[in-house]
């Protein structure tokens, strides 16, 4: 099969018939073999009934329904597991992504041997409450990941099948799939300017809470990707640094007092100096961080996936 189109959705019953008909038209015109995987993320409208009706009309349509709303990441992860195509395309169900972009995305994945192509909605039709946080996220993600993309959160993306079968998406991590793919060893990541259409049906699902959750997820990806298998390198290094800094400050306070006594000058008791208490805090914090790293290292070494590595090719 050439292409699998994964569409996560929540309360999009009005747009589904038009979207699937559009995708079918594009696939027919380009002679692609395909499937459409519609993942209903616990919709409370008639979305599932519409999916069942569309399935009767088009056998290429598959449907997965969650019992409740788990979020876009969960929908994508389950959709990825169900795909069978050589190239996987993801797009939103609100008709803001154009299926007309699919042929070019497919061509580039195949001909340029890319792992992932992320869409870039250079001209957007979203309200400022969504565009400003998106720009901040993109800037922070570029800085922390080293991936030069302008629009990490664009729903329209294309993947080699190996990518979606390898990575795991959870929480709010769908925003950072290129980063997850890079940490998994898929470095051939490109970008393509795509059309962004004004929303035709329904309302946006974007809320301010996603701004905070997205930033925390970015920190999680960065930390787990860099130190997931060696937590002692992170906690232990900071702990040792803090511990010895505390020791140096405490020694300074003690030596200073002895020098003043030797010179016959006025001095304060050690317990009357703020630096002494700062040194104690640094020593305690350093010890705790070192122990946290040690415990994390023990957990990591005993985890069942501690020696699971991604093998791309093997000759026997």
ChimeraX attribute file (.defattr): number of C-alpha atoms within 10 A of each C-alpha:
attribute: neighborCount
match mode: 1-to-1
recipient: residues
	/A:1	12
	/A:2	15
	/A:3	25
	/A:4	26
	/A:5	27
	/A:6	28
	/A:7	26
	/A:8	26
	/A:9	24
	/A:10	22
	/A:11	21
	/A:12	24
	/A:13	21
	/A:14	17
	/A:15	18
	/A:16	21
	/A:17	14
	/A:18	13
	/A:19	20
	/A:20	22
	/A:21	14
	/A:22	16
	/A:23	18
	/A:24	19
	/A:25	14
	/A:26	17
	/A:27	20
	/A:28	12
	/A:29	9
	/A:30	10
	/A:31	10
	/A:32	15
	/A:33	13
	/A:34	23
	/A:35	24
	/A:36	25
	/A:37	23
	/A:38	25
	/A:39	27
	/A:40	26
	/A:41	25
	/A:42	20
	/A:43	19
	/A:44	14
	/A:45	13
	/A:46	12
	/A:47	23
	/A:48	23
	/A:49	11
	/A:50	16
	/A:51	23
	/A:52	13
	/A:53	12
	/A:54	19
	/A:55	15
	/A:56	10
	/A:57	10
	/A:58	14
	/A:59	10
	/A:60	16
	/A:61	19
	/A:62	19
	/A:63	17
	/A:64	17
	/A:65	17
	/A:66	15
	/A:67	9
	/A:68	11
	/A:69	15
	/A:70	14
	/A:71	18
	/A:72	23
	/A:73	20
	/A:74	22
	/A:75	27
	/A:76	25
	/A:77	20
	/A:78	18
	/A:79	25
	/A:80	25
	/A:81	12
	/A:82	16
	/A:83	23
	/A:84	17
	/A:85	17
	/A:86	17
	/A:87	26
	/A:88	30
	/A:89	26
	/A:90	24
	/A:91	22
	/A:92	19
	/A:93	25
	/A:94	26
	/A:95	20
	/A:96	22
	/A:97	23
	/A:98	18
	/A:99	22
	/A:100	15
	/A:101	18
	/A:102	22
	/A:103	15
	/A:104	12
	/A:105	24
	/A:106	23
	/A:107	12
	/A:108	17
	/A:109	22
	/A:110	14
	/A:111	8
	/A:112	11
	/A:113	12
	/A:114	18
	/A:115	25
	/A:116	29
	/A:117	23
	/A:118	26
	/A:119	27
	/A:120	22
	/A:121	21
	/A:122	13
	/A:123	11
	/A:124	14
	/A:125	14
	/A:126	15
	/A:127	9
	/A:128	10
	/A:129	11
	/A:130	15
	/A:131	13
	/A:132	11
	/A:133	15
	/A:134	19
	/A:135	15
	/A:136	12
	/A:137	22
	/A:138	18
	/A:139	16
	/A:140	14
	/A:141	25
	/A:142	16
	/A:143	11
	/A:144	13
	/A:145	17
	/A:146	11
	/A:147	16
	/A:148	15
	/A:149	20
	/A:150	22
	/A:151	23
	/A:152	26
	/A:153	22
	/A:154	21
	/A:155	22
	/A:156	27
	/A:157	26
	/A:158	30
	/A:159	24
	/A:160	22
	/A:161	20
	/A:162	14
	/A:163	21
	/A:164	23
	/A:165	14
	/A:166	14
	/A:167	16
	/A:168	20
	/A:169	20
	/A:170	15
	/A:171	14
	/A:172	19
	/A:173	23
	/A:174	25
	/A:175	25
	/A:176	21
	/A:177	22
	/A:178	27
	/A:179	25
	/A:180	21
	/A:181	21
	/A:182	20
	/A:183	17
	/A:184	16
	/A:185	14
	/A:186	20
	/A:187	15
	/A:188	15
	/A:189	20
	/A:190	19
	/A:191	18
	/A:192	20
	/A:193	14
	/A:194	20
	/A:195	19
	/A:196	20
	/A:197	16
	/A:198	13
	/A:199	15
	/A:200	11
	/A:201	14
	/A:202	12
	/A:203	10
	/A:204	11
	/A:205	8
	/A:206	10
	/A:207	10
	/A:208	10
	/A:209	8
	/A:210	14
	/A:211	15
	/A:212	11
	/A:213	13
	/A:214	18
	/A:215	17
	/A:216	14
	/A:217	19
	/A:218	20
	/A:219	13
	/A:220	14
	/A:221	21
	/A:222	18
	/A:223	13
	/A:224	13
	/A:225	15
	/A:226	14
	/A:227	14
	/A:228	18
	/A:229	18
	/A:230	17
	/A:231	22
	/A:232	23
	/A:233	17
	/A:234	16
	/A:235	22
	/A:236	22
	/A:237	16
	/A:238	17
	/A:239	25
	/A:240	19
	/A:241	16
	/A:242	22
	/A:243	23
	/A:244	16
	/A:245	18
	/A:246	24
	/A:247	15
	/A:248	13
	/A:249	19
	/A:250	21
	/A:251	14
	/A:252	15
	/A:253	19
	/A:254	13
	/A:255	12
	/A:256	15
	/A:257	17
	/A:258	13
	/A:259	12
	/A:260	13
	/A:261	12
	/A:262	9
	/A:263	8
	/A:264	9
	/A:265	9
	/A:266	8
	/A:267	12
	/A:268	11
	/A:269	9
	/A:270	15
	/A:271	10
	/A:272	9
	/A:273	11
	/A:274	10
	/A:275	16
	/A:276	20
	/A:277	16
	/A:278	15
	/A:279	23
	/A:280	17
	/A:281	15
	/A:282	23
	/A:283	24
	/A:284	16
	/A:285	18
	/A:286	24
	/A:287	20
	/A:288	17
	/A:289	22
	/A:290	24
	/A:291	16
	/A:292	17
	/A:293	22
	/A:294	17
	/A:295	14
	/A:296	18
	/A:297	20
	/A:298	14
	/A:299	14
	/A:300	17
	/A:301	14
	/A:302	11
	/A:303	11
	/A:304	9
	/A:305	10
	/A:306	12
	/A:307	10
	/A:308	7
	/A:309	8
	/A:310	9
	/A:311	7
	/A:312	8
	/A:313	5
	/A:314	5
	/A:315	3
	/A:316	2
